[in-house]
Amino acid sequence: MITITKALENGDTVIKLAEENKEVQVEQLLGNYSTIVEKIITEQVEIPFETITKDSGNASEGSSNRIITQGKNGLKEITYKAKFRNDIEIERTVLKETIIKSPVNKVVEVNKKVVTSRASIERSTYNPATTASTTLAKKVEGKTPQVKTFNTSAYCACSKCCGKTTGITSSGARATSWYTLAAGPAYPIGTIIYIPYFKDKPNGGWFVVQDRGGAIKNNKLDVYMSTHSGALQFGRRSLECYVYM
């Protein structure tokens, strides 16, 4: 009789891997039962400020926008419980979030707004495409963007996020990190969106709407990320975006 067992750190025997009269390779069994280690991780994450615009009823014609209050990012501390198998993180659960410093919203007084058919979106007097050198920015360089604040979250290609693991988006293309966005039906597949929050990332902040989602309404965006832990860490944020329709 050969009995091989797996013990946790407290010494308790929890798994019986082989039974009497059964031929089993010891190396094969041990390879199938790798140790899972749990760690408590605490990180500090910035809370991005929002930009609020206010009409100026007595501004003279042609006057420029005026910043009333400069925006400042806040700070929060997040405590996770992370699971690792063979030093690779496989799961992360948020245990606690504590606001250390609340963000200060940026307040801008504007002289004139040109409103589109969707009242929540306004035309921007600033066009990021004119100062960017990415391929996506060049495609929309002559267009005037619409500025909107989206409730933004993140997702990956795992079954928890998508209910499938193929990574194929609604457009038929495979999802790509720092490129793919999921947006509501008001934004056609192929819509280019610039998000200043990601300006220091590999894509310079430029994304393409390639995906949909049951919970993605017109006031929400979902940013595709390559790992589930990265999507969890991003959480949910209110981000200013420039939409090129």
C-alpha positions in Angstrom: 0.0 0.0 0.0 1.3 3.5 -1.0 -0.3 6.6 0.5 0.8 10.1 -0.5 -0.7 13.0 1.3 -0.7 16.8 0.9 -0.3 18.9 4.1 -1.1 22.6 4.6 1.1 24.9 6.5 -0.6 24.0 9.9 0.4 20.4 9.4 -3.1 19.0 8.9 -3.4 16.2 6.3 -6.1 17.2 3.8 -5.8 15.1 0.6 -5.3 11.4 0.1 -3.8 11.2 -3.4 -3.3 7.4 -3.9 -5.2 4.4 -2.8 -4.3 0.8 -2.2 -3.4 -1.3 -5.3 -3.5 1.7 -7.7 -0.4 2.4 -9.7 0.4 6.1 -9.6 3.5 8.0 -10.5 4.6 10.1 -7.5 5.9 12.9 -9.6 2.6 13.1 -11.5 0.6 13.4 -8.4 2.7 16.0 -6.8 2.7 18.1 -10.0 -1.1 18.2 -9.9 -1.3 19.5 -6.3 0.7 22.7 -6.2 0.5 24.9 -3.1 -1.9 27.8 -3.0 -0.7 30.7 -0.8 -2.9 33.5 0.5 -1.5 36.9 1.1 -2.9 40.2 2.4 -1.8 43.1 0.3 -2.4 46.8 1.0 -1.9 49.4 -1.7 -2.5 53.1 -2.1 -4.4 54.1 -5.3 -5.1 57.6 -6.6 -8.7 58.7 -6.9 -9.0 60.8 -10.1 -10.8 64.2 -9.9 -13.7 65.0 -12.1 -14.1 68.1 -14.2 -17.2 70.2 -13.8 -18.2 72.9 -16.2 -20.4 75.9 -15.4 -22.0 78.4 -17.8 -20.9 82.0 -17.5 -24.0 84.1 -18.1 -22.3 87.5 -18.3 -19.1 86.5 -20.2 -18.3 88.6 -23.2 -18.5 87.0 -26.7 -15.2 85.4 -27.6 -13.9 85.2 -24.0 -12.0 82.0 -23.2 -12.8 79.4 -20.6 -11.6 80.1 -17.0 -10.5 77.6 -14.4 -12.2 78.4 -11.1 -10.8 75.5 -9.1 -7.8 73.4 -10.0 -8.5 69.7 -9.7 -6.5 67.5 -7.3 -6.5 63.7 -7.2 -7.5 62.0 -4.0 -6.0 58.9 -2.4 -7.4 55.7 -1.0 -6.0 52.6 0.6 -7.2 49.2 -0.6 -6.6 46.0 1.2 -6.9 42.8 -0.8 -6.7 39.1 -0.1 -4.7 37.6 -3.0 -4.2 33.9 -3.8 -1.0 32.7 -5.5 -0.2 29.3 -7.1 3.5 28.8 -7.9 4.1 32.5 -7.2 1.5 33.5 -9.9 -1.5 35.5 -8.7 -4.7 33.7 -9.6 -7.4 35.6 -7.6 -7.7 38.9 -5.8 -10.6 39.9 -3.5 -11.1 43.4 -2.1 -11.4 43.3 1.7 -11.5 47.0 2.6 -11.2 50.5 1.0 -10.3 53.5 3.1 -10.4 57.1 1.7 -7.2 58.9 2.8 -7.8 62.1 0.9 -10.9 63.0 -1.1 -10.4 64.4 -4.6 -11.0 68.0 -5.4 -13.1 68.5 -8.5 -11.8 70.8 -11.3 -14.3 73.6 -11.9 -14.2 75.4 -15.3 -16.3 78.4 -16.2 -17.2 78.3 -19.9 -18.5 81.0 -22.1 -20.3 79.0 -24.6 -21.4 75.4 -25.1 -22.5 73.7 -28.3 -24.8 70.9 -27.2 -25.4 67.8 -29.4 -28.6 65.7 -29.6 -27.5 63.9 -26.4 -27.8 66.7 -23.8 -25.2 65.1 -21.5 -22.4 65.5 -24.0 -20.9 68.9 -24.9 -18.5 69.9 -27.7 -14.9 70.4 -26.5 -12.9 73.5 -27.3 -9.8 71.3 -26.9 -8.8 68.6 -29.4 -6.2 66.2 -28.0 -5.8 64.7 -31.5 -3.9 67.8 -32.7 -1.0 67.2 -30.2 -0.9 63.4 -30.2 1.2 61.2 -32.6 -0.6 57.8 -32.2 -2.2 56.1 -35.1 -5.7 56.5 -33.6 -5.2 60.2 -33.0 -4.1 60.7 -36.6 -7.4 59.1 -37.8 -9.5 61.8 -36.0 -7.2 64.8 -36.2 -9.7 66.9 -38.1 -12.7 66.0 -35.9 -14.0 68.0 -33.0 -14.5 65.7 -30.0 -17.4 65.6 -27.5 -16.4 65.6 -23.9 -18.3 63.3 -21.4 -17.6 61.9 -18.0 -18.1 58.1 -18.0 -18.5 55.6 -15.1 -15.5 53.5 -16.1 -14.6 50.0 -15.0 -12.3 47.2 -16.4 -12.6 43.6 -17.5 -10.5 40.8 -18.9 -11.2 37.7 -21.1 -11.9 35.3 -18.2 -15.2 33.6 -17.5 -15.9 35.7 -14.4 -15.8 38.9 -16.5 -17.3 37.7 -19.8 -18.9 34.3 -19.2 -16.5 32.9 -21.8 -12.8 32.8 -22.4 -12.4 33.2 -26.1 -11.5 36.9 -25.9 -13.5 37.6 -29.1 -15.3 41.0 -28.9 -18.7 42.0 -30.4 -16.8 43.4 -33.4 -15.4 40.0 -34.1 -11.9 41.1 -33.3 -9.9 39.7 -30.4 -9.7 42.0 -27.4 -6.4 43.8 -27.0 -5.1 45.5 -23.9 -4.6 49.3 -24.2 -6.8 49.3 -27.3 -10.3 47.7 -26.7 -13.2 49.4 -25.0 -16.7 48.2 -24.3 -19.4 50.9 -24.6 -23.1 51.3 -24.8 -25.1 51.2 -28.1 -25.0 55.0 -28.5 -21.3 54.6 -29.5 -20.9 52.6 -32.7 -18.3 49.9 -33.0 -15.1 51.6 -34.2 -15.7 54.9 -32.2 -12.4 56.3 -31.1 -12.2 57.6 -27.5 -9.4 59.4 -25.8 -9.1 59.1 -21.9 -6.6 61.5 -20.4 -6.3 59.3 -17.2 -4.4 56.8 -19.4 -2.2 59.3 -21.2 1.0 57.8 -19.7 0.1 54.2 -20.7 1.4 52.4 -23.9 -1.5 53.7 -26.0 -1.2 57.3 -24.9 -4.9 57.1 -23.7 -6.4 56.3 -27.1 -9.0 53.4 -27.4 -11.5 52.0 -29.9 -15.0 50.8 -29.0 -14.9 47.1 -30.0 -17.2 45.4 -27.5 -20.6 45.6 -25.8 -21.8 44.2 -22.5 -25.1 43.5 -20.7 -24.3 46.0 -17.9 -22.6 48.6 -20.2 -25.1 51.4 -20.7 -24.4 54.7 -22.5 -22.9 56.4 -19.4 -20.5 53.6 -18.8 -17.2 52.3 -20.3 -15.3 49.0 -19.7 -11.6 49.0 -20.4 -10.1 45.7 -21.5 -7.1 44.5 -19.5 -4.9 41.5 -20.0 -5.3 40.1 -16.4 -8.2 39.7 -14.0 -6.1 41.1 -11.1 -5.4 44.2 -13.1 -9.1 44.7 -13.8 -9.9 44.3 -10.1 -7.2 46.7 -9.1 -8.5 49.3 -11.5 -12.0 49.1 -9.8 -14.5 51.8 -10.9 -13.7 55.4 -11.6 -15.4 58.5 -13.0 -13.2 59.6 -15.9 -13.4 62.5 -18.4 -13.3 61.2 -22.0 -13.1 62.7 -25.5 -15.4 61.0 -27.9 -14.8 61.1 -31.7 -18.1 60.2 -33.4 
